[in-house]
Amino acid sequence: MTGFVRQGDLWRRFDEEHIQRGYEANELEPMLDAAGLSHGPLDGETFEAPGERCGRLFYVCRHDRSV
């Protein structure tokens, strides 16, 4: 991934490498629970509630800092 950050009148370029690993929902959700994260899956393409034909899930997680 290549990004640019504005610094005054100039732009600084940066490059990052992101490595992904896929998990089945039944693998991932217990790990999120164990980490104390509340979570809800979304369709990875539409960011809406996943339907039957959803091929990829996206999780929005939250940690309650008061715990």
Secondary structure, DSSP 8 states (H G I E B T S, - for coil): -EEEEEETTEEEEEE---------HHHHHHHHHHTTEEEEEEETTT-S---TT---EEEEEEE-TT-
